[in-house]
Every structure is written in C-alpha cells, then in structure tokens.
C-alpha cells in the first residue's frame, strides 16, 4: 500500500530510517531557519502560520492536501504507534505491519488514554480554558447536529484516543479532515485567544483531540484497530500525577 506516516516535529530530533515515515517540521513558515532537513508544512496548500494554535494539525493538513497516498498517518517526534512496548525507533510500526493491519481495518489508532477519576470534559475544563469547548459544542449543535450525540458521549466518557495520532485510508481521511477543519474554522471565528497564555493558545489542537472519537463514533462503517503507543523519552510520573491532581482541584494556571 502506498502510505506515509507524518512525524510532526518543531525542533531537530532523531527520526525513523524507514521511508514509511516522513518528518514534517510544523510551523515552518514562522521558523524558516530552524531546520533544513525535514519537509516543511508551508508548501502547497497549507496552514503553517496557524501552528501556534493548531499544533501538529498543520502537518496533518499539509499531508491531506499535498500527498497522493492510499493511507496517511500522523505521529509525533517522541510518540509513535507500535505493536510492541520498547522505547526504540527500530520497533515502531513498519510498512509490513501497517499493510497487514489495513487489510482488515480502515483506521489504526493508539490505545485509549484513560482518566479514571474524571470525564474527558471535566479533564479538559480543569486543564484548559472552558469557553472554546462550549463554543465547539454549539458549532456542532448548529452546523453538524448529526455529530452531537457522539460528541456528548465522548464528553461523558473517561477515555479517548488522544494526541491526534492515527493512520487512515484515503476515503475516511478525506472525510474526517474535511469535517475536522471545517469545525475548527467555525470555532476559530468565535474564540478570542488574544489574552490566553502561549500554552492555551494551542486551543484548536487541544479541541481536536476530542473530535477524533466524535467523528469515529458517527461513522461506524469504518473499521478500527488499536495498537500500542510508545513515548521515546523517560517520563516523570510522580510530577505528572501531581499536576493532574492539582488541575483537578484548582483548575489550570497560565
């Protein structure tokens, strides 16, 4: 299968040697001199200048609009899909494994991230500015009402496919991206993030993490399969848990 998995990166970093993977420097239009090796997200039809607000989605948009492939995926420079558990680039999903998975599935997803003590909605509100999520709900209700039941279901669940990581065949990818970027464009018209912190200005990237499952639930005709998600670097779990509990109690801080 003619497939590519985009590796979204905002700095120089080691990359897979497998040509299945295409490193994409996100926000290239804003940082033209940082990296001269990776593919920039600022060629052809692109939204590279929106990277501070759309995160890795500027890579997804670029790939969707500019690559002619049978399947397209998105991972991060430190997060990959894998059938194993090792924190090693040599064990991440390879072309043979991808082809095998796509024989019986239309979409490859990482295993869900679980928030055992709160819902996806309460987690979002504790971690981020609340208004954009409410605006997203209204946009879906008014312009895409057929997606509202799935959106509300995702909000009430305690797990989701986070990080905007996936591989999709061409047809579902085109349908998903057409819907996703249309929703975000409407939300963007109504959100004033000028006084948000630099972190919170990444708002549309954050919102999109809850829209993937919303779309998938509304389109059960597309078969999905889950694989492991591996983070290449060591994580400070005590600190992450402490921050999680802090947000739960007092909300997010700038």
C-alpha positions as CSV (number, residue, x, y, z in Angstrom):
1,X,0.0,0.0,0.0
2,X,1.2,3.5,-0.9
3,X,1.2,5.0,2.6
4,X,3.0,7.7,4.6
5,X,3.1,8.4,8.3
6,X,3.9,12.0,9.0
7,X,6.2,12.7,12.0
8,X,5.3,16.1,13.4
9,X,8.3,17.9,14.9
10,X,9.1,21.5,16.0
11,X,12.8,21.0,16.5
12,X,15.7,18.9,15.3
13,X,15.3,15.3,16.6
14,X,16.3,11.8,15.6
15,X,13.9,10.3,13.1
16,X,13.0,6.8,11.8
17,X,15.1,5.5,8.9
18,X,12.1,3.6,7.4
19,X,10.8,5.6,4.4
20,X,7.3,4.9,5.6
21,X,7.8,7.9,7.8
22,X,8.1,11.5,6.6
23,X,9.4,14.0,9.2
24,X,7.4,17.3,8.9
25,X,8.7,20.5,10.5
26,X,5.5,22.2,11.8
27,X,5.2,26.0,11.8
28,X,7.9,26.2,9.1
29,X,6.5,29.4,7.8
30,X,7.2,31.0,11.2
31,X,10.6,29.4,11.7
32,X,12.2,29.0,8.3
33,X,15.8,28.7,9.5
34,X,15.4,26.2,12.3
35,X,15.6,23.0,10.2
36,X,16.6,22.5,6.6
37,X,16.2,18.7,6.5
38,X,12.6,17.9,7.3
39,X,9.7,18.5,5.0
40,X,8.2,21.9,5.9
41,X,4.4,22.2,6.4
42,X,4.5,25.5,4.4
43,X,4.5,24.2,0.8
44,X,1.5,23.9,-1.5
45,X,-1.9,24.2,0.3
46,X,-1.1,24.8,3.9
47,X,-2.0,26.4,7.3
48,X,1.6,26.6,8.6
49,X,1.2,30.0,10.1
50,X,-1.6,28.6,12.3
51,X,0.8,26.1,14.0
52,X,0.9,28.0,17.4
53,X,-2.9,27.4,17.6
54,X,-3.3,24.1,15.7
55,X,-0.3,22.2,16.9
56,X,0.5,19.0,14.9
57,X,-2.6,19.5,12.8
58,X,-0.7,21.8,10.5
59,X,1.2,18.6,9.4
60,X,-2.0,16.7,9.0
61,X,-3.5,19.4,6.9
62,X,-0.4,19.6,4.7
63,X,-0.3,15.9,4.2
64,X,-4.0,15.7,3.4
65,X,-3.8,18.5,0.9
66,X,-0.5,17.7,-0.8
67,X,0.2,14.0,-0.7
68,X,-1.4,11.4,-3.0
69,X,-1.4,8.2,-0.9
70,X,-3.6,5.3,-0.2
71,X,-3.3,5.8,3.6
72,X,-1.9,8.7,5.7
73,X,-0.9,8.7,9.3
74,X,0.2,11.2,11.9
75,X,2.6,10.6,14.9
76,X,4.8,12.9,17.0
77,X,8.6,13.1,17.1
78,X,8.5,11.5,20.5
79,X,5.3,9.4,20.2
80,X,4.8,6.5,17.9
81,X,2.5,3.6,17.1
82,X,3.9,0.2,17.7
83,X,2.9,-3.4,18.1
84,X,5.5,-3.7,20.9
85,X,6.4,-1.7,24.0
86,X,10.1,-0.9,23.6
87,X,11.2,2.8,23.5
88,X,13.2,2.2,20.4
89,X,12.6,3.6,16.9
90,X,13.6,0.2,15.5
91,X,10.4,-1.3,17.0
92,X,7.8,1.2,15.8
93,X,5.1,0.3,13.3
94,X,6.7,-0.7,10.0
95,X,5.4,-1.0,6.5
96,X,4.7,-4.7,6.6
97,X,2.8,-4.4,9.9
98,X,0.9,-1.4,8.5
99,X,-0.2,-3.3,5.4
100,X,-1.3,-6.3,7.5
101,X,-3.4,-4.1,9.8
102,X,-5.0,-2.2,6.9
103,X,-6.2,-5.5,5.4
104,X,-8.9,-5.7,8.0
105,X,-9.2,-2.1,9.2
106,X,-9.7,1.4,7.8
107,X,-8.2,3.3,10.7
108,X,-5.3,2.5,13.0
109,X,-5.5,4.1,16.4
110,X,-3.3,4.2,19.6
111,X,-4.9,2.6,22.6
112,X,-7.1,5.0,24.5
113,X,-5.8,7.2,27.3
114,X,-7.8,6.7,30.5
115,X,-8.8,9.3,33.1
116,X,-10.2,7.1,35.8
117,X,-11.3,9.8,38.2
118,X,-12.9,12.3,35.7
119,X,-14.6,12.5,32.3
120,X,-13.0,13.8,29.2
121,X,-15.0,17.0,29.6
122,X,-14.0,17.6,33.2
123,X,-10.4,16.9,32.4
124,X,-10.5,19.4,29.6
125,X,-12.1,22.1,31.8
126,X,-9.6,21.5,34.6
127,X,-6.6,21.7,32.2
128,X,-7.7,24.4,29.7
129,X,-9.9,27.4,29.0
130,X,-13.5,26.3,29.1
131,X,-15.1,28.7,26.6
132,X,-13.6,27.1,23.4
133,X,-15.1,23.7,24.4
134,X,-18.5,25.3,24.8
135,X,-18.2,27.1,21.5
136,X,-17.3,23.7,19.9
137,X,-20.4,22.2,21.3
138,X,-22.5,25.0,19.9
139,X,-20.9,24.8,16.5
140,X,-21.6,21.1,16.3
141,X,-25.1,21.5,17.5
142,X,-25.9,24.2,15.0
143,X,-24.0,23.1,11.9
144,X,-23.3,19.4,12.4
145,X,-26.2,18.2,14.6
146,X,-25.7,14.5,13.5
147,X,-22.4,14.6,15.4
148,X,-23.8,16.0,18.6
149,X,-24.8,12.6,20.2
150,X,-21.3,11.3,19.7
151,X,-19.7,14.5,21.0
152,X,-21.8,14.4,24.2
153,X,-20.9,10.7,24.6
154,X,-17.2,11.4,24.3
155,X,-17.5,14.2,26.8
156,X,-19.0,11.8,29.3
157,X,-16.5,9.0,28.8
158,X,-13.4,8.6,30.9
159,X,-11.1,7.7,28.0
160,X,-10.4,8.8,24.4
161,X,-7.9,8.4,21.6
162,X,-5.8,11.4,22.4
163,X,-2.7,13.1,20.7
164,X,-4.2,13.2,17.2
165,X,-2.3,10.0,16.3
166,X,-3.8,7.7,13.7
167,X,-3.4,6.1,10.3
168,X,-6.4,6.3,7.9
169,X,-7.1,5.1,4.5
170,X,-7.7,7.7,1.9
171,X,-11.5,7.8,1.9
172,X,-12.1,8.1,5.7
173,X,-9.1,10.5,5.9
174,X,-10.6,12.9,3.4
175,X,-14.0,12.8,5.1
176,X,-12.5,13.2,8.5
177,X,-10.2,16.1,7.6
178,X,-12.9,17.9,5.6
179,X,-15.2,17.8,8.7
180,X,-12.5,18.4,11.3
181,X,-11.0,21.5,9.7
182,X,-14.5,22.9,8.9
183,X,-15.5,22.6,12.6
184,X,-12.3,24.2,13.8
185,X,-12.6,27.0,11.3
186,X,-16.0,27.8,12.7
187,X,-14.8,27.6,16.3
188,X,-11.8,29.8,15.4
189,X,-14.1,32.6,14.2
190,X,-15.7,32.7,17.7
191,X,-12.7,32.2,20.0
192,X,-10.7,35.3,21.2
193,X,-7.5,33.7,22.5
194,X,-5.5,37.0,22.5
195,X,-5.3,37.0,26.3
196,X,-4.6,33.3,26.6
197,X,-1.2,32.1,27.7
198,X,1.1,30.8,25.0
199,X,0.2,27.3,26.0
200,X,-3.5,27.9,26.0
201,X,-3.3,29.5,22.5
202,X,-2.8,26.0,21.2
203,X,-6.5,25.7,21.7
204,X,-7.6,24.2,18.4
205,X,-5.0,21.4,18.7
206,X,-6.4,20.6,22.2
207,X,-10.1,20.7,21.0
208,X,-9.3,18.4,18.0
209,X,-8.2,15.6,20.3
210,X,-11.8,15.2,21.4
211,X,-13.2,15.4,17.8
212,X,-11.5,12.3,16.5
213,X,-13.6,9.9,18.6
214,X,-16.6,12.1,17.9
215,X,-16.1,11.5,14.2
216,X,-15.4,7.8,14.5
217,X,-18.5,7.1,16.6
218,X,-20.6,8.9,14.0
219,X,-19.1,6.7,11.3
220,X,-19.2,3.1,12.5
221,X,-18.9,1.9,8.9
222,X,-15.2,2.4,9.2
223,X,-13.3,-0.4,10.9
224,X,-10.8,0.5,13.5
225,X,-7.9,-1.3,15.2
226,X,-5.9,-0.3,18.2
227,X,-2.1,-0.6,18.7
228,X,0.3,0.4,21.4
229,X,1.5,4.0,21.8
230,X,5.1,4.5,22.9
231,X,6.8,7.6,24.2
232,X,10.5,7.5,23.5
233,X,11.7,9.6,26.4
234,X,11.6,8.9,30.2
235,X,8.6,10.5,31.9
236,X,8.4,11.9,35.4
237,X,5.3,10.1,36.5
238,X,5.2,11.5,40.1
239,X,5.3,15.0,38.7
240,X,2.7,14.3,36.0
241,X,0.3,12.7,38.6
242,X,0.8,15.7,40.9
243,X,0.0,18.2,38.1
244,X,-3.0,16.1,37.2
245,X,-4.4,16.2,40.7
246,X,-3.6,19.9,41.0
247,X,-5.6,20.7,37.9
248,X,-8.4,18.6,39.3
249,X,-8.6,20.6,42.5
250,X,-7.8,24.2,41.5
251,X,-8.0,24.2,37.7
252,X,-5.4,25.2,35.1
253,X,-2.9,28.0,35.6
254,X,-1.3,30.2,33.0
